[in-house]
Amino acid sequence: MRNFISYEKSLEILENIKTKTPTIKKMFLTDALGHVIAQDIIADHNSPEFPTSAMDGYAIKAEDLNSENLITIIDKNPAGSVVESEVSQGVCIKTFTGSLMPKGSDTLIPIENVEVIEDKIKIIKKVPKGFSIREVGENYKKDDILIKKGTIVSFAEVGVLASLNIAQIGVFISPTVAIASTGSEILDLGEIKTNDSQIRSSNHLTIEALCKKAGADVIQMGIVKDDINSITQLLQTGLQKADIVITTGGVSVGDYDFVQDVIKDKLNAEILFHGVTVKPGMHLLAALKDDKLIIALPGFAYSSTVCAILYVLPFIYKLKQSKQKLPIVKAKINQDFPRRIPKTIFTACNVEYINGNYEINFDGKRKGTSAILTNMLETPALLIQKDDSEDIKAGEMVDILLLDQLK
Protein backbone atom coordinates (compact mmCIF):
# COMPACT_ATOMS: atom_id res chain seq x y z
CA MET A 1 0.00 0.00 0.00
CA ARG A 2 1.55 3.27 -1.11
CA ASN A 3 1.76 6.13 1.40
CA PHE A 4 0.55 9.42 -0.06
CA ILE A 5 1.92 12.64 1.40
CA SER A 6 0.43 16.14 1.43
CA TYR A 7 1.23 18.74 -1.20
CA GLU A 8 2.89 20.93 1.44
CA LYS A 9 5.08 18.04 2.60
CA SER A 10 6.16 17.24 -0.97
CA LEU A 11 7.22 20.87 -1.51
CA GLU A 12 9.14 20.82 1.76
CA ILE A 13 11.04 17.71 0.70
CA LEU A 14 12.16 19.28 -2.59
CA GLU A 15 13.01 22.56 -0.91
CA ASN A 16 15.28 20.80 1.59
CA ILE A 17 17.35 19.03 -1.08
CA LYS A 18 20.90 20.34 -0.83
CA THR A 19 22.23 21.43 -4.19
CA LYS A 20 25.68 22.52 -5.28
CA THR A 21 26.29 26.15 -6.18
CA PRO A 22 26.36 26.24 -9.97
CA THR A 23 29.41 27.29 -11.93
CA ILE A 24 29.81 30.99 -12.70
CA LYS A 25 30.61 32.24 -16.17
CA LYS A 26 31.17 35.72 -17.60
CA MET A 27 28.74 36.92 -20.22
CA PHE A 28 28.29 40.13 -22.21
CA LEU A 29 25.41 42.20 -20.84
CA THR A 30 22.78 41.51 -23.45
CA ASP A 31 23.80 37.85 -23.72
CA ALA A 32 23.18 37.54 -19.96
CA LEU A 33 19.45 38.31 -20.30
CA GLY A 34 17.43 35.76 -18.33
CA HIS A 35 20.46 34.55 -16.37
CA VAL A 36 20.99 35.00 -12.62
CA ILE A 37 23.63 37.45 -11.41
CA ALA A 38 26.24 35.72 -9.27
CA GLN A 39 27.35 38.64 -7.08
CA ASP A 40 26.09 41.94 -5.70
CA ILE A 41 26.63 44.87 -8.05
CA ILE A 42 27.96 47.88 -6.10
CA ALA A 43 28.16 51.43 -7.42
CA ASP A 44 31.74 52.71 -7.72
CA HIS A 45 30.65 56.35 -8.12
CA ASN A 46 27.79 58.76 -7.47
CA SER A 47 25.24 59.25 -10.24
CA PRO A 48 25.17 62.02 -11.18
CA GLU A 49 28.65 62.88 -9.96
CA PHE A 50 27.94 66.62 -10.12
CA PRO A 51 24.78 68.77 -9.99
CA THR A 52 23.18 68.43 -13.43
CA SER A 53 20.43 70.19 -15.34
CA ALA A 54 17.20 68.21 -15.71
CA MET A 55 15.82 70.37 -18.53
CA ASP A 56 16.60 73.25 -20.89
CA GLY A 57 16.70 76.66 -19.21
CA TYR A 58 18.88 79.26 -17.56
CA ALA A 59 21.17 78.64 -14.61
CA ILE A 60 20.72 81.43 -12.07
CA LYS A 61 21.19 82.31 -8.44
CA ALA A 62 17.95 81.85 -6.46
CA GLU A 63 18.17 85.43 -5.12
CA ASP A 64 17.45 86.69 -8.64
CA LEU A 65 14.03 84.98 -8.57
CA ASN A 66 12.61 87.89 -6.59
CA SER A 67 14.40 90.61 -8.52
CA GLU A 68 12.52 92.83 -10.95
CA ASN A 69 15.71 93.46 -12.90
CA LEU A 70 16.60 91.78 -16.15
CA ILE A 71 19.24 89.03 -15.89
CA THR A 72 22.11 89.10 -18.38
CA ILE A 73 22.95 85.97 -20.40
CA ILE A 74 26.74 85.62 -20.32
CA ASP A 75 27.33 82.17 -21.88
CA LYS A 76 25.90 78.91 -23.22
CA ASN A 77 26.40 75.54 -21.59
CA PRO A 78 25.78 72.59 -23.98
CA ALA A 79 25.62 69.02 -22.66
CA GLY A 80 28.99 67.30 -22.78
CA SER A 81 31.06 70.44 -22.19
CA VAL A 82 32.33 72.20 -19.09
CA VAL A 83 31.66 75.94 -19.17
CA GLU A 84 34.31 78.17 -17.64
CA SER A 85 31.99 81.09 -16.91
CA GLU A 86 30.47 81.42 -13.44
CA VAL A 87 27.04 82.60 -12.38
CA SER A 88 26.79 85.53 -10.01
CA GLN A 89 23.94 87.84 -9.02
CA GLY A 90 22.34 89.47 -12.05
CA VAL A 91 23.79 87.09 -14.66
CA CYS A 92 22.79 83.65 -15.99
CA ILE A 93 24.07 80.96 -18.33
CA LYS A 94 21.83 79.21 -20.86
CA THR A 95 22.02 75.54 -19.87
CA PHE A 96 20.70 72.44 -21.61
CA THR A 97 19.33 69.09 -20.43
CA GLY A 98 22.13 66.91 -19.07
CA SER A 99 24.63 69.75 -18.73
CA LEU A 100 26.63 70.26 -15.55
CA MET A 101 25.25 73.19 -13.57
CA PRO A 102 27.67 76.13 -13.87
CA LYS A 103 29.64 77.24 -10.84
CA GLY A 104 27.77 79.75 -8.70
CA SER A 105 24.29 78.66 -9.85
CA ASP A 106 21.74 76.96 -7.60
CA THR A 107 18.52 77.03 -9.65
CA LEU A 108 17.44 76.34 -13.23
CA ILE A 109 14.64 78.51 -14.61
CA PRO A 110 12.96 76.74 -17.59
CA ILE A 111 12.98 78.34 -21.03
CA GLU A 112 9.18 78.60 -21.00
CA ASN A 113 9.29 80.60 -17.74
CA VAL A 114 11.25 83.52 -19.17
CA GLU A 115 11.02 86.18 -21.83
CA VAL A 116 14.25 86.78 -23.76
CA ILE A 117 15.00 90.44 -24.44
CA GLU A 118 18.17 90.73 -26.58
CA ASP A 119 20.94 89.33 -24.32
CA LYS A 120 18.84 89.34 -21.14
CA ILE A 121 15.96 87.37 -19.66
CA LYS A 122 12.93 88.46 -17.69
CA ILE A 123 11.39 85.92 -15.32
CA ILE A 124 7.66 85.68 -16.02
CA LYS A 125 6.96 82.65 -13.84
CA LYS A 126 8.92 81.86 -10.67
CA VAL A 127 10.19 78.48 -9.55
CA PRO A 128 11.47 77.30 -6.15
CA LYS A 129 15.13 77.45 -5.26
CA GLY A 130 16.98 74.38 -6.59
CA PHE A 131 14.38 73.74 -9.29
CA SER A 132 15.19 71.18 -12.03
CA ILE A 133 18.65 70.30 -10.70
CA ARG A 134 19.64 66.67 -10.37
CA GLU A 135 21.63 66.58 -7.17
CA VAL A 136 24.77 64.46 -6.67
CA GLY A 137 23.76 60.84 -6.08
CA GLU A 138 20.12 61.34 -7.07
CA ASN A 139 20.20 58.17 -9.17
CA TYR A 140 22.50 56.21 -6.88
CA LYS A 141 25.33 56.86 -4.44
CA LYS A 142 28.81 55.37 -4.32
CA ASP A 143 28.86 52.01 -2.49
CA ASP A 144 25.08 51.47 -2.90
CA ILE A 145 24.15 47.86 -3.72
CA LEU A 146 22.31 48.42 -6.98
CA ILE A 147 21.61 44.83 -8.03
CA LYS A 148 21.53 41.96 -5.56
CA LYS A 149 23.01 38.53 -6.12
CA GLY A 150 20.27 36.19 -7.35
CA THR A 151 18.59 38.81 -9.54
CA ILE A 152 17.54 37.75 -13.03
CA VAL A 153 19.05 39.99 -15.71
CA SER A 154 16.38 41.99 -17.54
CA PHE A 155 16.41 45.25 -19.49
CA ALA A 156 16.75 47.46 -16.39
CA GLU A 157 19.73 45.48 -15.11
CA VAL A 158 21.41 45.79 -18.52
CA GLY A 159 20.92 49.56 -18.43
CA VAL A 160 22.29 49.96 -14.90
CA LEU A 161 25.28 47.72 -15.61
CA ALA A 162 26.05 49.70 -18.75
CA SER A 163 25.89 52.96 -16.75
CA LEU A 164 28.55 51.46 -14.46
CA ASN A 165 30.73 50.65 -17.51
CA ILE A 166 30.40 46.93 -16.80
CA ALA A 167 30.55 45.10 -20.13
CA GLN A 168 30.61 41.53 -18.79
CA ILE A 169 28.87 40.11 -15.76
CA GLY A 170 29.28 36.89 -13.81
CA VAL A 171 26.14 34.74 -13.96
CA PHE A 172 25.26 31.26 -12.77
CA ILE A 173 25.19 28.60 -15.48
CA SER A 174 21.61 27.54 -16.17
CA PRO A 175 20.51 24.06 -15.11
CA THR A 176 19.96 21.44 -17.80
CA VAL A 177 16.69 19.52 -18.01
CA ALA A 178 16.16 16.29 -20.00
CA ILE A 179 12.54 15.63 -20.99
CA ALA A 180 10.75 12.62 -22.47
CA SER A 181 7.22 11.28 -22.81
CA THR A 182 6.65 7.56 -22.32
CA GLY A 183 3.94 5.42 -23.84
CA SER A 184 3.55 2.96 -26.71
CA GLU A 185 0.31 4.66 -27.72
CA ILE A 186 1.74 8.16 -28.26
CA LEU A 187 3.17 9.71 -31.40
CA ASP A 188 5.69 12.51 -31.80
CA LEU A 189 5.25 15.40 -34.21
CA GLY A 190 5.17 14.19 -37.81
CA GLU A 191 4.67 10.51 -37.02
CA ILE A 192 1.88 8.82 -38.96
CA LYS A 193 -0.98 7.07 -37.17
CA THR A 194 -1.15 3.33 -37.80
CA ASN A 195 -4.20 2.60 -35.62
CA ASP A 196 -7.04 4.45 -33.89
CA SER A 197 -5.65 3.98 -30.37
CA GLN A 198 -2.66 6.22 -31.00
CA ILE A 199 -2.64 9.80 -29.76
CA ARG A 200 -0.38 12.78 -30.37
CA SER A 201 1.94 13.66 -27.48
CA SER A 202 2.21 17.27 -26.41
CA ASN A 203 3.64 16.73 -22.93
CA HIS A 204 7.35 16.75 -23.74
CA LEU A 205 7.04 19.93 -25.80
CA THR A 206 4.75 21.74 -23.35
CA ILE A 207 7.20 21.03 -20.53
CA GLU A 208 10.14 22.04 -22.71
CA ALA A 209 8.44 25.43 -23.24
CA LEU A 210 7.90 25.84 -19.49
CA CYS A 211 11.51 24.95 -18.66
CA LYS A 212 12.98 27.20 -21.34
CA LYS A 213 10.84 30.10 -20.15
CA ALA A 214 12.18 29.48 -16.64
CA GLY A 215 15.74 29.82 -17.97
CA ALA A 216 16.80 26.17 -18.16
CA ASP A 217 18.68 24.53 -20.99
CA VAL A 218 16.66 21.63 -22.38
CA ILE A 219 17.63 18.26 -23.87
CA GLN A 220 14.59 16.98 -25.74
CA MET A 221 14.52 13.19 -25.68
CA GLY A 222 11.16 12.80 -27.39
CA ILE A 223 8.96 9.71 -27.16
CA VAL A 224 9.98 6.45 -25.45
CA LYS A 225 7.99 3.23 -25.75
CA ASP A 226 6.62 1.33 -22.75
CA ASP A 227 9.30 -1.26 -22.14
CA ILE A 228 11.83 -1.68 -19.37
CA ASN A 229 14.97 -1.48 -21.51
CA SER A 230 13.95 1.66 -23.42
CA ILE A 231 12.96 3.51 -20.25
CA THR A 232 16.13 2.39 -18.45
CA GLN A 233 18.30 3.66 -21.29
CA LEU A 234 16.34 6.94 -21.38
CA LEU A 235 16.84 7.63 -17.69
CA GLN A 236 20.50 6.63 -17.66
CA THR A 237 21.24 8.89 -20.63
CA GLY A 238 19.26 11.76 -19.11
CA LEU A 239 21.09 11.46 -15.79
CA GLN A 240 24.45 11.61 -17.57
CA LYS A 241 23.57 14.84 -19.37
CA ALA A 242 21.15 16.78 -17.18
CA ASP A 243 20.56 18.11 -13.68
CA ILE A 244 16.85 17.24 -13.82
CA VAL A 245 15.25 14.37 -15.74
CA ILE A 246 11.52 14.65 -16.41
CA THR A 247 9.30 11.90 -17.74
CA THR A 248 5.56 11.87 -18.34
CA GLY A 249 3.47 8.72 -18.06
CA GLY A 250 4.20 5.35 -16.48
CA VAL A 251 3.83 6.27 -12.79
CA SER A 252 0.32 5.06 -12.07
CA VAL A 253 -0.77 1.52 -11.16
CA GLY A 254 -1.24 -0.05 -14.59
CA ASP A 255 0.42 -3.17 -15.95
CA TYR A 256 2.52 -1.08 -18.35
CA ASP A 257 3.53 1.73 -16.00
CA PHE A 258 7.23 0.88 -16.06
CA VAL A 259 8.81 4.25 -15.18
CA GLN A 260 8.36 3.72 -11.45
CA ASP A 261 9.80 0.19 -11.68
CA VAL A 262 12.90 1.40 -13.51
CA ILE A 263 13.52 4.25 -11.08
CA LYS A 264 13.11 2.03 -8.04
CA ASP A 265 14.63 -1.26 -9.20
CA LYS A 266 17.00 -0.61 -12.11
CA LEU A 267 18.47 2.74 -11.02
CA ASN A 268 18.29 2.13 -7.27
CA ALA A 269 17.39 5.79 -6.89
CA GLU A 270 16.43 7.35 -3.57
CA ILE A 271 12.65 7.77 -3.68
CA LEU A 272 11.70 11.11 -2.19
CA PHE A 273 7.97 10.51 -2.59
CA HIS A 274 5.59 8.59 -4.83
CA GLY A 275 2.03 9.78 -4.46
CA VAL A 276 0.80 13.16 -3.28
CA THR A 277 -2.70 14.19 -2.19
CA VAL A 278 -2.91 16.69 -5.03
CA LYS A 279 -5.30 16.97 -7.99
CA PRO A 280 -4.29 16.68 -10.74
CA GLY A 281 -1.23 14.47 -10.48
CA MET A 282 -1.59 12.30 -7.40
CA HIS A 283 0.71 9.51 -8.70
CA LEU A 284 3.74 11.71 -9.43
CA LEU A 285 7.12 10.46 -8.29
CA ALA A 286 10.29 12.28 -7.26
CA ALA A 287 13.66 10.61 -6.77
CA LEU A 288 17.36 11.42 -6.42
CA LYS A 289 20.16 9.63 -8.23
CA ASP A 290 23.76 10.88 -7.88
CA ASP A 291 22.46 14.32 -6.77
CA LYS A 292 20.28 14.51 -9.90
CA LEU A 293 16.52 14.95 -9.56
CA ILE A 294 14.10 12.67 -11.41
CA ILE A 295 10.51 13.88 -11.66
CA ALA A 296 8.11 11.34 -13.13
CA LEU A 297 4.87 13.10 -14.02
CA PRO A 298 1.45 11.73 -14.98
CA GLY A 299 0.70 11.11 -18.63
CA PHE A 300 -2.43 13.24 -19.05
CA ALA A 301 -1.61 16.61 -20.62
CA TYR A 302 -3.27 18.87 -18.05
CA SER A 303 -1.91 16.82 -15.13
CA SER A 304 1.66 16.76 -16.39
CA THR A 305 1.60 20.49 -17.16
CA VAL A 306 0.21 21.50 -13.77
CA CYS A 307 2.67 19.25 -11.93
CA ALA A 308 5.59 20.59 -13.99
CA ILE A 309 4.60 24.09 -12.93
CA LEU A 310 4.24 23.13 -9.28
CA TYR A 311 7.37 20.98 -8.93
CA VAL A 312 9.80 21.44 -11.81
CA LEU A 313 9.78 25.23 -12.07
CA PRO A 314 10.56 25.87 -8.36
CA PHE A 315 13.44 23.37 -8.57
CA ILE A 316 14.83 25.14 -11.64
CA TYR A 317 14.67 28.41 -9.67
CA LYS A 318 16.53 26.68 -6.83
CA LEU A 319 19.29 25.36 -9.11
CA LYS A 320 19.64 28.78 -10.75
CA GLN A 321 20.15 30.38 -7.30
CA SER A 322 17.21 32.62 -8.21
CA LYS A 323 14.81 34.32 -5.80
CA GLN A 324 11.91 33.60 -8.16
CA LYS A 325 8.65 32.24 -6.79
CA LEU A 326 5.50 30.98 -8.45
CA PRO A 327 3.14 33.98 -8.96
CA ILE A 328 0.40 33.26 -6.39
CA VAL A 329 -1.99 36.14 -5.63
CA LYS A 330 -5.41 36.78 -4.09
CA ALA A 331 -8.50 37.03 -6.30
CA LYS A 332 -12.27 37.35 -5.93
CA ILE A 333 -14.29 34.36 -7.14
CA ASN A 334 -17.60 34.93 -8.95
CA GLN A 335 -19.43 31.74 -7.92
CA ASP A 336 -19.78 29.15 -5.18
CA PHE A 337 -17.11 26.46 -5.43
CA PRO A 338 -17.53 23.49 -3.08
CA ARG A 339 -14.70 21.40 -1.69
CA ARG A 340 -15.14 18.00 -3.33
CA ILE A 341 -12.28 15.84 -2.04
CA PRO A 342 -9.65 16.06 0.74
CA LYS A 343 -6.78 17.00 -1.57
CA THR A 344 -5.00 20.16 -2.66
CA ILE A 345 -6.81 20.92 -5.90
CA PHE A 346 -5.70 23.12 -8.79
CA THR A 347 -8.58 24.10 -11.08
CA ALA A 348 -8.21 26.05 -14.33
CA CYS A 349 -10.07 29.36 -14.38
CA ASN A 350 -10.11 32.70 -16.20
CA VAL A 351 -8.64 35.75 -14.50
CA GLU A 352 -9.21 39.46 -15.07
CA TYR A 353 -7.73 42.51 -13.37
CA ILE A 354 -10.63 44.85 -12.56
CA ASN A 355 -10.45 48.07 -10.50
CA GLY A 356 -7.22 47.06 -8.82
CA ASN A 357 -8.23 43.48 -8.00
CA TYR A 358 -7.97 40.08 -9.64
CA GLU A 359 -11.29 38.38 -10.33
CA ILE A 360 -11.82 34.82 -11.55
CA ASN A 361 -14.57 32.94 -13.36
CA PHE A 362 -14.96 29.58 -15.08
CA ASP A 363 -16.65 30.70 -18.30
CA GLY A 364 -15.91 28.26 -21.12
CA LYS A 365 -13.78 25.94 -19.00
CA ARG A 366 -14.47 22.29 -19.79
CA LYS A 367 -15.16 19.72 -17.12
CA GLY A 368 -13.78 16.23 -17.52
CA THR A 369 -10.52 14.35 -17.27
CA SER A 370 -7.04 15.64 -16.60
CA ALA A 371 -6.32 15.52 -20.32
CA ILE A 372 -7.98 18.85 -21.15
CA LEU A 373 -4.98 21.12 -21.81
CA THR A 374 -7.14 23.65 -23.70
CA ASN A 375 -8.41 24.87 -20.32
CA MET A 376 -5.07 26.67 -20.00
CA LEU A 377 -5.64 28.87 -23.06
CA GLU A 378 -6.67 32.57 -23.15
CA THR A 379 -6.36 34.30 -19.71
CA PRO A 380 -5.58 31.32 -17.47
CA ALA A 381 -4.98 30.89 -13.78
CA LEU A 382 -5.25 28.00 -11.34
CA LEU A 383 -7.61 28.23 -8.39
CA ILE A 384 -5.89 26.69 -5.35
CA GLN A 385 -8.00 24.77 -2.82
CA LYS A 386 -5.96 23.41 0.07
CA ASP A 387 -6.69 19.96 1.42
CA ASP A 388 -8.21 21.40 4.60
CA SER A 389 -10.14 24.24 2.95
CA GLU A 390 -13.86 24.88 3.35
CA ASP A 391 -16.45 25.32 0.62
CA ILE A 392 -15.84 28.60 -1.24
CA LYS A 393 -18.65 31.15 -1.51
CA ALA A 394 -19.14 33.63 -4.34
CA GLY A 395 -17.38 36.94 -3.61
CA GLU A 396 -14.74 35.44 -1.32
CA MET A 397 -11.02 36.02 -1.80
CA VAL A 398 -9.11 32.93 -2.92
CA ASP A 399 -5.54 31.99 -3.85
CA ILE A 400 -4.75 31.68 -7.55
CA LEU A 401 -1.60 30.94 -9.55
CA LEU A 402 -1.22 33.31 -12.52
CA LEU A 403 -0.18 31.17 -15.49
CA ASP A 404 0.52 34.07 -17.82
CA GLN A 405 3.08 35.47 -15.36
CA LEU A 406 5.20 32.32 -15.10
CA LYS A 407 8.89 32.97 -15.67
C-alpha positions in Angstrom: 0.0 0.0 0.0 1.6 3.3 -1.1 1.8 6.1 1.4 0.5 9.4 -0.1 1.9 12.6 1.4 0.4 16.1 1.4 1.2 18.7 -1.2 2.9 20.9 1.4 5.1 18.0 2.6 6.2 17.2 -1.0 7.2 20.9 -1.5 9.1 20.8 1.8 11.0 17.7 0.7 12.2 19.3 -2.6 13.0 22.6 -0.9 15.3 20.8 1.6 17.3 19.0 -1.1 20.9 20.3 -0.8 22.2 21.4 -4.2 25.7 22.5 -5.3 26.3 26.2 -6.2 26.4 26.2 -10.0 29.4 27.3 -11.9 29.8 31.0 -12.7 30.6 32.2 -16.2 31.2 35.7 -17.6 28.7 36.9 -20.2 28.3 40.1 -22.2 25.4 42.2 -20.8 22.8 41.5 -23.4 23.8 37.8 -23.7 23.2 37.5 -20.0 19.4 38.3 -20.3 17.4 35.8 -18.3 20.5 34.5 -16.4 21.0 35.0 -12.6 23.6 37.4 -11.4 26.2 35.7 -9.3 27.4 38.6 -7.1 26.1 41.9 -5.7 26.6 44.9 -8.1 28.0 47.9 -6.1 28.2 51.4 -7.4 31.7 52.7 -7.7 30.6 56.4 -8.1 27.8 58.8 -7.5 25.2 59.2 -10.2 25.2 62.0 -11.2 28.7 62.9 -10.0 27.9 66.6 -10.1 24.8 68.8 -10.0 23.2 68.4 -13.4 20.4 70.2 -15.3 17.2 68.2 -15.7 15.8 70.4 -18.5 16.6 73.2 -20.9 16.7 76.7 -19.2 18.9 79.3 -17.6 21.2 78.6 -14.6 20.7 81.4 -12.1 21.2 82.3 -8.4 18.0 81.9 -6.5 18.2 85.4 -5.1 17.5 86.7 -8.6 14.0 85.0 -8.6 12.6 87.9 -6.6 14.4 90.6 -8.5 12.5 92.8 -10.9 15.7 93.5 -12.9 16.6 91.8 -16.2 19.2 89.0 -15.9 22.1 89.1 -18.4 23.0 86.0 -20.4 26.7 85.6 -20.3 27.3 82.2 -21.9 25.9 78.9 -23.2 26.4 75.5 -21.6 25.8 72.6 -24.0 25.6 69.0 -22.7 29.0 67.3 -22.8 31.1 70.4 -22.2 32.3 72.2 -19.1 31.7 75.9 -19.2 34.3 78.2 -17.6 32.0 81.1 -16.9 30.5 81.4 -13.4 27.0 82.6 -12.4 26.8 85.5 -10.0 23.9 87.8 -9.0 22.3 89.5 -12.0 23.8 87.1 -14.7 22.8 83.7 -16.0 24.1 81.0 -18.3 21.8 79.2 -20.9 22.0 75.5 -19.9 20.7 72.4 -21.6 19.3 69.1 -20.4 22.1 66.9 -19.1 24.6 69.7 -18.7 26.6 70.3 -15.6 25.3 73.2 -13.6 27.7 76.1 -13.9 29.6 77.2 -10.8 27.8 79.7 -8.7 24.3 78.7 -9.8 21.7 77.0 -7.6 18.5 77.0 -9.7 17.4 76.3 -13.2 14.6 78.5 -14.6 13.0 76.7 -17.6 13.0 78.3 -21.0 9.2 78.6 -21.0 9.3 80.6 -17.7 11.3 83.5 -19.2 11.0 86.2 -21.8 14.3 86.8 -23.8 15.0 90.4 -24.4 18.2 90.7 -26.6 20.9 89.3 -24.3 18.8 89.3 -21.1 16.0 87.4 -19.7 12.9 88.5 -17.7 11.4 85.9 -15.3 7.7 85.7 -16.0 7.0 82.6 -13.8 8.9 81.9 -10.7 10.2 78.5 -9.5 11.5 77.3 -6.1 15.1 77.5 -5.3 17.0 74.4 -6.6 14.4 73.7 -9.3 15.2 71.2 -12.0 18.6 70.3 -10.7 19.6 66.7 -10.4 21.6 66.6 -7.2 24.8 64.5 -6.7 23.8 60.8 -6.1 20.1 61.3 -7.1 20.2 58.2 -9.2 22.5 56.2 -6.9 25.3 56.9 -4.4 28.8 55.4 -4.3 28.9 52.0 -2.5 25.1 51.5 -2.9 24.2 47.9 -3.7 22.3 48.4 -7.0 21.6 44.8 -8.0 21.5 42.0 -5.6 23.0 38.5 -6.1 20.3 36.2 -7.4 18.6 38.8 -9.5 17.5 37.7 -13.0 19.1 40.0 -15.7 16.4 42.0 -17.5 16.4 45.3 -19.5 16.8 47.5 -16.4 19.7 45.5 -15.1 21.4 45.8 -18.5 20.9 49.6 -18.4 22.3 50.0 -14.9 25.3 47.7 -15.6 26.0 49.7 -18.7 25.9 53.0 -16.8 28.5 51.5 -14.5 30.7 50.6 -17.5 30.4 46.9 -16.8 30.5 45.1 -20.1 30.6 41.5 -18.8 28.9 40.1 -15.8 29.3 36.9 -13.8 26.1 34.7 -14.0 25.3 31.3 -12.8 25.2 28.6 -15.5 21.6 27.5 -16.2 20.5 24.1 -15.1 20.0 21.4 -17.8 16.7 19.5 -18.0 16.2 16.3 -20.0 12.5 15.6 -21.0 10.8 12.6 -22.5 7.2 11.3 -22.8 6.7 7.6 -22.3 3.9 5.4 -23.8 3.5 3.0 -26.7 0.3 4.7 -27.7 1.7 8.2 -28.3 3.2 9.7 -31.4 5.7 12.5 -31.8 5.2 15.4 -34.2 5.2 14.2 -37.8 4.7 10.5 -37.0 1.9 8.8 -39.0 -1.0 7.1 -37.2 -1.1 3.3 -37.8 -4.2 2.6 -35.6 -7.0 4.5 -33.9 -5.6 4.0 -30.4 -2.7 6.2 -31.0 -2.6 9.8 -29.8 -0.4 12.8 -30.4 1.9 13.7 -27.5 2.2 17.3 -26.4 3.6 16.7 -22.9 7.4 16.7 -23.7 7.0 19.9 -25.8 4.8 21.7 -23.3 7.2 21.0 -20.5 10.1 22.0 -22.7 8.4 25.4 -23.2 7.9 25.8 -19.5 11.5 24.9 -18.7 13.0 27.2 -21.3 10.8 30.1 -20.1 12.2 29.5 -16.6 15.7 29.8 -18.0 16.8 26.2 -18.2 18.7 24.5 -21.0 16.7 21.6 -22.4 17.6 18.3 -23.9 14.6 17.0 -25.7 14.5 13.2 -25.7 11.2 12.8 -27.4 9.0 9.7 -27.2 10.0 6.5 -25.4 8.0 3.2 -25.7 6.6 1.3 -22.7 9.3 -1.3 -22.1 11.8 -1.7 -19.4 15.0 -1.5 -21.5 13.9 1.7 -23.4 13.0 3.5 -20.3 16.1 2.4 -18.5 18.3 3.7 -21.3 16.3 6.9 -21.4 16.8 7.6 -17.7 20.5 6.6 -17.7 21.2 8.9 -20.6 19.3 11.8 -19.1 21.1 11.5 -15.8 24.5 11.6 -17.6 23.6 14.8 -19.4 21.2 16.8 -17.2 20.6 18.1 -13.7 16.9 17.2 -13.8 15.2 14.4 -15.7 11.5 14.6 -16.4 9.3 11.9 -17.7 5.6 11.9 -18.3 3.5 8.7 -18.1 4.2 5.4 -16.5 3.8 6.3 -12.8 0.3 5.1 -12.1 -0.8 1.5 -11.2 -1.2 0.0 -14.6 0.4 -3.2 -15.9 2.5 -1.1 -18.4 3.5 1.7 -16.0 7.2 0.9 -16.1 8.8 4.2 -15.2 8.4 3.7 -11.5 9.8 0.2 -11.7 12.9 1.4 -13.5 13.5 4.3 -11.1 13.1 2.0 -8.0 14.6 -1.3 -9.2 17.0 -0.6 -12.1 18.5 2.7 -11.0 18.3 2.1 -7.3 17.4 5.8 -6.9 16.4 7.3 -3.6 12.7 7.8 -3.7 11.7 11.1 -2.2 8.0 10.5 -2.6 5.6 8.6 -4.8 2.0 9.8 -4.5 0.8 13.2 -3.3 -2.7 14.2 -2.2 -2.9 16.7 -5.0 -5.3 17.0 -8.0 -4.3 16.7 -10.7 -1.2 14.5 -10.5 -1.6 12.3 -7.4 0.7 9.5 -8.7 3.7 11.7 -9.4 7.1 10.5 -8.3 10.3 12.3 -7.3 13.7 10.6 -6.8 17.4 11.4 -6.4 20.2 9.6 -8.2 23.8 10.9 -7.9 22.5 14.3 -6.8 20.3 14.5 -9.9 16.5 15.0 -9.6 14.1 12.7 -11.4 10.5 13.9 -11.7 8.1 11.3 -13.1 4.9 13.1 -14.0 1.5 11.7 -15.0 0.7 11.1 -18.6 -2.4 13.2 -19.0 -1.6 16.6 -20.6 -3.3 18.9 -18.0 -1.9 16.8 -15.1 1.7 16.8 -16.4 1.6 20.5 -17.2 0.2 21.5 -13.8 2.7 19.2 -11.9 5.6 20.6 -14.0 4.6 24.1 -12.9 4.2 23.1 -9.3 7.4 21.0 -8.9 9.8 21.4 -11.8 9.8 25.2 -12.1 10.6 25.9 -8.4 13.4 23.4 -8.6 14.8 25.1 -11.6 14.7 28.4 -9.7 16.5 26.7 -6.8 19.3 25.4 -9.1 19.6 28.8 -10.8 20.2 30.4 -7.3 17.2 32.6 -8.2 14.8 34.3 -5.8 11.9 33.6 -8.2 8.6 32.2 -6.8 5.5 31.0 -8.4 3.1 34.0 -9.0 0.4 33.3 -6.4 -2.0 36.1 -5.6 -5.4 36.8 -4.1 -8.5 37.0 -6.3 -12.3 37.4 -5.9 -14.3 34.4 -7.1 -17.6 34.9 -8.9 -19.4 31.7 -7.9 -19.8 29.2 -5.2 -17.1 26.5 -5.4 -17.5 23.5 -3.1 -14.7 21.4 -1.7 -15.1 18.0 -3.3 -12.3 15.8 -2.0 -9.7 16.1 0.7 -6.8 17.0 -1.6 -5.0 20.2 -2.7 -6.8 20.9 -5.9 -5.7 23.1 -8.8 -8.6 24.1 -11.1 -8.2 26.0 -14.3 -10.1 29.4 -14.4 -10.1 32.7 -16.2 -8.6 35.7 -14.5 -9.2 39.5 -15.1 -7.7 42.5 -13.4 -10.6 44.9 -12.6 -10.4 48.1 -10.5 -7.2 47.1 -8.8 -8.2 43.5 -8.0 -8.0 40.1 -9.6 -11.3 38.4 -10.3 -11.8 34.8 -11.5 -14.6 32.9 -13.4 -15.0 29.6 -15.1 -16.6 30.7 -18.3 -15.9 28.3 -21.1 -13.8 25.9 -19.0 -14.5 22.3 -19.8 -15.2 19.7 -17.1 -13.8 16.2 -17.5 -10.5 14.3 -17.3 -7.0 15.6 -16.6 -6.3 15.5 -20.3 -8.0 18.8 -21.1 -5.0 21.1 -21.8 -7.1 23.7 -23.7 -8.4 24.9 -20.3 -5.1 26.7 -20.0 -5.6 28.9 -23.1 -6.7 32.6 -23.1 -6.4 34.3 -19.7 -5.6 31.3 -17.5 -5.0 30.9 -13.8 -5.2 28.0 -11.3 -7.6 28.2 -8.4 -5.9 26.7 -5.4 -8.0 24.8 -2.8 -6.0 23.4 0.1 -6.7 20.0 1.4 -8.2 21.4 4.6 -10.1 24.2 3.0 -13.9 24.9 3.4 -16.4 25.3 0.6 -15.8 28.6 -1.2 -18.7 31.1 -1.5 -19.1 33.6 -4.3 -17.4 36.9 -3.6 -14.7 35.4 -1.3 -11.0 36.0 -1.8 -9.1 32.9 -2.9 -5.5 32.0 -3.9 -4.7 31.7 -7.6 -1.6 30.9 -9.5 -1.2 33.3 -12.5 -0.2 31.2 -15.5 0.5 34.1 -17.8 3.1 35.5 -15.4 5.2 32.3 -15.1 8.9 33.0 -15.7 
